[in-house]
Amino acid sequence: MQMSKFHSVLNSFRKDHCGTVAVETAIIFPALLFVLFAMMNIFDAYRAKSTTEKAAFAVSDMLSRETTSVNCAYLSGVHAVLEEMSTVRSGHSMTVTHVYWSVVSDDYELYWTRDQSCGAGVSAAEFETMKSRLPQLVDGESLLVIETSASYAPPILAQWNGQRQEGSLRLSETENPLNMDIDTFVFSRPRFAPQLAWSNG
């Protein structure tokens, strides 16, 4: 008799659907929230990369149209334009390098190179590495090369590095595996002058 009553109660509990939606929501909601955050981070990362590349192309085109010499103040302004156009707000490094194809050496030669603060641009070793990424030029033809770099941090969990220390999550922006470097390498030929001169004034 007791077993029959127990089976009856068990069958009644099994057929009862009260609270099913609430239970399913509690199970599914964390997964949906995680997917939403992941999609937001992926979209923002692609947008940051796209705007940074477009900004690099824009400043490259701006430099290629110059017919007068440029100086430190000009490069500082170009760098400000780059940072304004890009959605990455961590600060960008920028290097402008002017190269040409030498008839004498039958190789790329360096006109001048500077970074955004008017310091030394690429080193001799970096210039040798850069040559493999440049297109073939005709004798005497010149090329402007703009390199930029910025550190991207996702808008959500920007400081989480996924490691535990003393029972709690340790926060460290520099060690966050979701962070990434966005680097661009853009080159263009001077449009209205054979070369872009550098002024020390």
N, C-alpha and C positions, 0 to 999 in steps of 0.2 A: 504493500500500500504506500509506504513511504517512498519507494523507488518510483512508483507510478506518479506520485505527486512531484517528485524531483524532476522527472522527465517532462512533466507538464510545465513546470516553471522554466526549465531550460529551453523548451520549445517556444514558450511565450517570449523569453528574452531574445532568442535568436531571430524571431520574426518582428521584434520591435525595432522600428527605424527612427525613433525619436533621437535627435541630436546628431544624426549622420552628417549633415552638412557642416555643422560646427567642427566635428572631428576631422572631416576631410580638409576643411579650410586650415585647421591648425597644422595638418601634416604638409599640405602643399604650399602654404604661404611662405615659409622660409626659402624654399627652392625658387619660387617665383621672384622673391625679393633679391636673391643672389643673382638670378639671370638678368633682372632689371639693372642692377648695379654693374654687372659685367658688360652689358650692352652699352650703358652710358659711358663707361671707361673706354671701350673699344671705339665708339663713335668720336669721343673727344680726342683720342690719340690720333685717329685718322685725320680729323679736322686740323689738329695742331701740325701734323706733318705736311698737310696740303697747304695751309696758309704760310708755313715757313718756306716751302719750296717756291710758292708764288712770289713771296717777298724777295727771295734771292734772285729770281728771274727779273723782277721789277727793278731792283737796284743795278743788276747787270745791264739791263737795257738802258737805264738812266746814264750809267757810266759810258756805255758805248756811243752815246749821242753827243758827248762832250767834244768840243773843238778847241777849248782852251785848257791850260794846265790845271791840275787839281792839287790841293794841299791838305794839311792836317784838318783844318776846319771843314773842308768839303767832305772828307771821309767820316768825320764825326757826324755830319748831317746825314750822310748816307746810312750810317749805322742807326741813327735815330729813326729814319724812315723804315728800315728793316724791322726794328723792334715794335714800331707802331702797327705795322701790317700783320705781323705774326701774332697768333693767339697764345704762344708760349711766353710766359711772363717771368721766367727764371733768369733772363739776361742772355744775350747772344754774343758769341765771339765772331769776328768777321775778319777775313784776310783778303786783300785785293792784290793780285799778282799780274804783272804785265810781261808777257813773253813774246818772242818773235823767232822766226826760223832763220838761222844764219846761213848765208851762202858759203862762208869760209869754213865753218865747222860742220856744216851739213847736219845741224842738230838744233834743238831748242836752246835759246839763250835768254837770259833774264834782263829785262829793262829795269824794273823796280818792283818792290813788294813791301807792303805796309799792312799793319793790322788796324783795328778801329781806333786805337789810342795813339796811332802814328808811331808805334814801336816797330821793331823788326818783324817782317812777315815770315815767309817760309825760309827754312834753313837750306843749306846746300843739299843735305841728304833728302829733305822733304821735296826739294825741287826735282831731284833725280827720280823719286817715286812718282811725282806728279806727271812726268813726261809720258809714262805708259797710259795715262788716262786722257791724253790730249789727242785731238785729230791731226791728221797729216796736213801740213801747211805748205804753201808755195814759197819760193825764195823771197825773203824780206817781209813776208806777211806776219802780222802781229795778232795777239789774242789776249783778251782780258779774262782772268780766271777769278771767280768770287767763291770763296769757301766760307761757310757759316757752320756754327755748332751751337746747340742749346740743349739743356737738360730738361726733359719733360717729366712732370709728376702728375699722376691721375687725380682728378678732382675728388674722388672718394677713396678713403683709406690711403691717403697720400703718404702717411708716415708709418704705415704698418709693414713690418718686414717678415711677418709670419713665424718668428722664432719666440720661444718662451724662455723667460729668465726669472727665476725665483717665483714661479707660480703665476706670473702675469705676462702679458704681451709686452715686449720691449719695442719702444718706438724709436725709429731711426730712419730719417729721410734718405740718407745716403746709401743705406743698405736695402732699401725697398726693392724687391724684385720686380715690381710693377713699373718702376722708373725706367726711362730709356733716354738715350742720346739721339737727337735729331740732327743729322749732318747733311749738308747740301754741297754740291760741287757743280757750279754753273760756269760756262764760258761763252763769250760772244766776241765777235770781231768789231773793232772800231768802225762806225758807220760813215762818218763825215770827215775823218782825218786818218792819216796812215798810222798814227799811234797816239796814245794818251800820255801827254807829258806830265812829269811830276815836278812840282814847285816846292822848294825848301823855304819859300818866303811865307 
